[in-house]
Amino acid sequence: MIDKVNEQLKKAMQPIEDLVSANTQALEKLASQQAELFTGLFEDSISFAQGATELRDLEGLVEAQKAYASEVQEKITTAAKDAYDVISEAQQKAGEVLQQAASDAQEAVSSLTK
């Protein structure tokens, strides 16, 4: 009897474990992406600053600044798209888990009423 209750409890907790696992994976991916983004932006800033000190004319500085701004914009846009993909994937997984949990619960109630 106790084994059956433990088995049912374990089965009932499985969707929660799946959600926690999916969320943990999503957070790990997002943290990694953000760390990579900030590292890249920092390195680009240092590179721009070093290059800007070597420039002697205003036109060259403006061009270098345009190129730097374009790179920053591209990196931020890419990071936002990547983050959106990770969040969408986690949301889809959560929907699947919840749908399966509802289906399992419906089956359990159905089997009890028979």
Order of alpha helices (4+ residues) and beta strands (2+ residues): alpha-alpha
